Amino acid sequence: MIIIKNLLPITALCAIVVDGSAGYVQKPISLCSSQEGMAAPEKNATMISEPHKYFPTQIKHIVDAADAISPDAIGLPDDQSYPVIDISPWLNPFMSSDKEREDVVNQVLEEATTVGSFNIIGHGIDDALFDRLYTAARGFFSMSLKRKIRFSSGDNLIGYVANRNESVAAIHKSGSRKEQKDLRETFSMSSPPNNDGNVRGPHEFHNAMAEYIEQLQSVEKAIKQIFTAALSSAKGIDIPATYLKDVEEDATGLLRASRYPSTPGFEDATKLLPHSDLGTITIVASSEEGLEEIRDGRWYKVPMRKGELHVSVGEVYTMWSNGLFKNNIHRVGKEAKKDRTEMADG
């Protein structure tokens, strides 16, 4: 069985750091309950107890407030820059000082506890790999639908999924008839790439995705160590460096290549509705505009520059940190670049 991190079950013995102490949830938490309403986290609670109700209601409240200011995303003001954090001190700990690593932790803590997102550099992944990855992805998505369907697994988790066959709107509803299905097509591969459950794509595409997954392992490890150190600093207690990684147990990653194709008649529709990711963290690579997020109460465009990766906090980290880390609320907007391609690992 493959347990995907972005579909990570909230099961027994999830270690949570709460109010300066380590607590444990002994009872499984269901993500699928028939009860209605929202239960806000209490100060001394060990977890958001009903995430299936809490997060959709939280997101709707925040999105409605942002839309009331303006439903359109804008760029950051000239006197502000988007947070870009160099994580290389954590990838090369023996070549960096305690002070350098602490500075990274403080920067991540600031962003993770306010907006829940930031861009990173110093990740060590070569631009040439990104070029091969994007070229191979565009080549795959440019094939006929009849050919692409051959790489489907029969569900929406692994392999190819055609345009308008998934629905964020199932949870985060939209009043628009055009926004009931996600305006994207995807191809997904779990980690490790040789997993029996994977659908093997065309040779160059498969190899590029497999190499990218391999190189992301050290980046994910470093980011989770940084988040662990941030959690330790904020709570004022010692936590093992591998704490957040260990809590995931046997969960595996999922790399999803997405293309947001031009869809006649849907030019004025949001490509992917506002939501936050289910998992721990998501790492997004794209050199094309289109990603938008709520920052300081309104919609802003996220700059996606070549060589930078975008990190966003998911709902599991929000729960495991007892609300300290903020689940990032984002969307792919109406003005996304034609046939925008991205890679999201989570």
C-alpha positions in Angstrom: 0.0 0.0 0.0 1.2 3.5 -0.9 0.6 6.2 1.8 0.9 9.5 0.0 2.1 12.4 2.2 -0.5 14.8 0.8 -3.2 12.2 1.7 -1.5 11.4 5.0 -3.9 9.8 7.5 -4.1 11.3 11.0 -3.6 8.1 12.9 -2.7 7.0 16.4 0.3 8.3 18.2 0.9 11.5 16.2 3.4 13.4 18.2 2.4 17.0 18.8 4.3 19.8 20.5 1.8 21.9 22.5 2.5 24.7 24.9 6.1 23.7 25.6 5.4 19.9 26.1 5.2 16.9 23.9 1.7 15.4 23.8 0.4 12.4 22.0 -2.9 11.8 20.3 -3.8 8.2 21.1 -7.1 8.2 19.2 -7.4 8.2 15.4 -8.7 11.4 13.9 -11.1 11.0 11.0 -10.9 13.3 8.0 -14.4 12.2 6.9 -17.1 12.9 9.4 -20.8 13.6 8.8 -20.9 16.3 11.5 -21.3 19.9 10.4 -19.7 23.2 11.6 -16.2 24.1 12.7 -14.4 23.4 15.9 -11.7 26.0 16.4 -8.4 24.9 18.2 -8.4 25.6 21.9 -5.4 27.0 23.6 -4.5 23.8 25.4 -5.8 21.4 22.8 -3.3 18.9 21.3 -4.8 19.1 17.8 -7.4 20.7 15.6 -9.8 17.9 16.4 -12.1 18.0 13.4 -9.9 19.1 10.4 -12.5 18.0 7.9 -14.7 20.8 9.2 -12.2 23.3 10.5 -10.1 23.9 7.3 -12.9 24.3 4.7 -14.6 26.8 7.1 -11.3 28.6 7.9 -10.4 28.9 4.2 -13.8 30.2 3.2 -13.7 32.8 5.9 -10.2 34.0 4.8 -11.0 33.9 1.1 -14.3 35.8 1.5 -12.4 38.5 3.4 -9.7 38.7 0.7 -12.2 38.8 -2.1 -14.1 41.6 -0.4 -10.9 43.7 -0.7 -10.4 42.5 -4.3 -10.9 39.2 -6.0 -7.9 40.0 -8.3 -4.3 39.3 -7.3 -1.7 42.1 -7.4 2.1 42.2 -7.3 3.8 43.1 -4.1 4.4 46.9 -3.5 7.7 48.3 -4.8 8.9 48.7 -1.2 8.3 45.0 -0.4 10.1 41.9 -1.7 8.8 38.3 -1.7 10.6 36.2 0.9 13.5 34.2 -0.6 15.5 32.1 1.9 18.8 30.5 1.2 18.7 27.0 2.8 22.3 26.0 1.8 23.6 26.3 5.4 21.3 23.3 6.3 22.3 21.3 3.2 25.9 21.8 4.0 25.9 21.9 7.9 29.6 21.1 8.2 30.5 24.1 6.0 28.2 26.5 7.8 28.1 28.1 11.3 25.5 27.7 14.0 24.6 31.4 13.5 24.0 30.9 9.7 21.7 27.9 10.4 19.9 29.8 13.1 19.3 32.7 10.8 17.6 30.4 8.3 15.4 29.0 11.0 14.4 32.4 12.1 13.5 33.4 8.6 11.4 30.3 8.0 9.7 30.7 11.4 8.7 34.2 10.5 7.1 33.1 7.2 5.7 29.8 8.4 3.8 31.4 11.3 2.3 34.2 9.3 1.5 33.3 5.6 2.8 29.8 5.5 5.0 30.1 2.4 8.3 31.4 1.0 10.7 30.7 -1.9 14.0 29.0 -1.4 17.4 29.1 -3.1 20.6 27.3 -2.3 18.8 23.9 -2.8 21.6 22.5 -5.0 19.4 21.4 -7.9 20.9 22.3 -11.3 19.1 24.5 -13.8 19.8 22.0 -16.5 17.6 19.4 -14.7 14.8 21.9 -14.5 15.2 22.6 -18.2 15.0 18.8 -19.0 12.1 18.4 -16.7 10.0 21.2 -18.2 10.9 20.2 -21.8 9.9 16.5 -21.1 6.7 17.5 -19.4 5.6 19.8 -22.2 6.4 17.1 -24.7 4.2 14.7 -22.8 1.3 17.0 -22.4 1.5 18.0 -26.1 0.7 14.4 -27.1 -2.9 13.5 -28.2 -5.4 12.7 -25.4 -5.7 9.2 -26.9 -1.9 8.6 -26.3 -1.9 10.2 -22.8 -4.8 8.2 -21.6 -2.6 5.1 -22.0 -0.6 6.3 -19.1 -3.5 6.5 -16.7 -3.7 4.2 -13.7 -7.5 4.3 -13.6 -7.6 6.6 -10.6 -6.6 10.2 -9.9 -3.6 9.4 -7.7 -0.9 8.0 -10.0 -0.2 8.4 -13.7 -2.1 10.7 -16.1 -5.4 12.5 -15.3 -7.1 14.5 -18.1 -8.1 18.1 -18.0 -11.3 18.8 -15.9 -11.3 15.3 -14.2 -10.4 16.4 -10.7 -12.2 18.8 -8.4 -10.9 21.0 -5.6 -14.4 22.5 -5.8 -15.7 19.3 -4.1 -14.5 20.8 -0.9 -13.8 24.5 -1.7 -17.0 25.3 -3.6 -17.4 27.9 -6.3 -20.6 29.5 -7.6 -19.3 29.5 -11.1 -20.4 26.7 -13.4 -17.0 26.9 -15.1 -15.1 26.2 -11.9 -16.6 22.9 -10.9 -13.6 21.0 -12.2 -9.9 21.8 -12.0 -8.7 23.3 -15.3 -5.5 21.3 -15.5 -4.2 17.9 -16.6 -1.6 16.1 -14.5 0.9 13.2 -14.4 1.9 11.9 -10.9 4.8 9.7 -9.7 5.3 8.4 -6.2 8.6 8.1 -4.5 10.7 6.0 -5.0 10.2 6.1 -8.8 10.7 2.3 -9.1 7.6 1.8 -6.8 5.4 -1.0 -8.3 2.4 1.3 -8.0 3.8 3.9 -10.4 2.8 4.2 -14.1 5.9 4.5 -16.2 5.7 7.5 -18.5 7.6 8.1 -21.7 11.4 7.4 -21.3 12.7 11.0 -21.1 9.8 12.2 -19.0 10.1 9.3 -16.5 13.9 9.7 -16.2 13.6 13.5 -15.6 10.9 13.1 -13.0 12.9 10.2 -11.3 16.1 12.3 -11.2 14.2 15.3 -9.8 12.6 13.2 -7.1 16.0 11.8 -6.1 17.6 15.3 -5.9 14.6 16.6 -3.8 15.3 14.1 -1.1 18.1 16.1 0.5 16.0 19.3 0.1 13.0 17.8 1.8 15.2 16.5 4.6 16.8 19.9 5.2 13.5 21.8 5.1 12.0 19.4 7.6 15.0 19.8 9.9 14.5 23.6 9.6 10.8 23.3 10.5 11.7 21.1 13.5 14.3 23.6 14.7 11.7 26.4 14.2 9.1 24.4 16.2 11.7 23.8 18.9 12.6 27.5 19.1 9.0 28.6 19.2 8.0 26.2 21.9 11.2 26.5 23.9 12.0 22.8 24.2 14.5 20.4 22.7 13.2 18.3 19.8 15.3 15.7 17.9 16.4 17.0 14.5 14.5 14.3 12.6 11.3 14.9 14.6 8.9 16.0 11.9 10.4 13.5 9.3 10.0 10.6 11.8 6.3 11.5 12.5 5.5 10.8 8.9 6.4 7.1 9.4 6.0 5.2 6.1 4.4 8.0 4.1 5.9 8.5 0.6 6.1 11.6 -1.5 4.2 12.4 -4.7 5.6 14.5 -7.5 2.8 15.9 -9.7 3.5 17.5 -13.1 0.6 19.8 -14.0 -0.3 21.7 -17.1 -3.0 24.4 -17.1 -4.0 24.3 -20.8 -5.9 26.9 -22.7 -9.5 25.8 -22.5 -11.9 27.6 -25.0 -14.8 29.1 -23.2 -13.1 29.0 -19.8 -10.7 32.0 -20.2 -12.4 33.9 -17.3 -12.3 30.9 -14.9 -10.0 30.4 -12.0 -7.7 27.4 -13.0 -7.5 25.9 -9.5 -9.8 27.2 -6.7 -8.5 28.6 -3.4 -7.4 25.9 -1.1 -4.6 24.7 1.2 -2.8 21.5 0.7 -3.6 18.4 2.8 -0.1 17.3 3.6 2.9 18.6 5.5 4.8 20.8 3.0 4.6 21.2 -0.8 7.5 22.2 -2.9 6.6 23.8 -6.2 8.8 24.4 -9.2 7.7 26.6 -12.1 9.2 29.5 -13.9 5.8 30.7 -15.1 3.3 33.1 -13.4 -0.1 32.0 -12.2 0.3 31.0 -8.6 -1.5 33.4 -6.2 -1.8 33.4 -2.4 -3.4 35.3 0.4 -0.8 37.5 2.1 -1.6 40.3 4.6 -5.4 39.7 4.0 -5.5 40.0 0.2 -4.6 38.2 -3.0 -1.0 38.6 -4.2 0.8 37.1 -7.2 3.6 34.7 -6.2 6.8 35.4 -8.2 8.1 32.1 -9.7 11.6 32.8 -10.8 13.9 30.3 -12.5 16.2 28.6 -9.9 13.8 29.3 -7.0 11.5 26.7 -5.4 8.3 27.7 -3.6 7.5 26.1 -0.2 4.0 26.1 1.3 2.7 24.7 4.6 0.0 22.1 4.5 -2.8 21.3 6.9 -1.0 18.4 8.6 1.8 20.7 9.7 -0.8 23.2 11.0 -2.3 20.4 13.1 1.0 18.9 14.2 2.2 22.3 15.4 -1.1 23.1 17.1 -1.8 26.0 14.7 1.7 27.5 15.0 2.5 26.9 11.3 -0.2 28.4 9.1 -1.6 26.4 6.2 -1.0 28.5 3.1 -4.1 29.4 1.1 -3.4 29.7 -2.6 -4.9 29.2 -6.1 -3.9 29.2 -9.8 -5.6 32.3 -11.1 -7.5 33.3 -14.2 -4.5 35.1 -15.7 -2.1 32.1 -15.4 0.2 31.9 -18.4 -1.2 30.0 -21.3 -0.3 26.3 -20.9 1.5 27.0 -17.6 3.5 24.0 -16.4 4.5 23.3 -12.8 6.0 20.5 -10.6 4.6 20.1 -7.1 6.1 17.7 -4.6 4.3 16.9 -1.4 
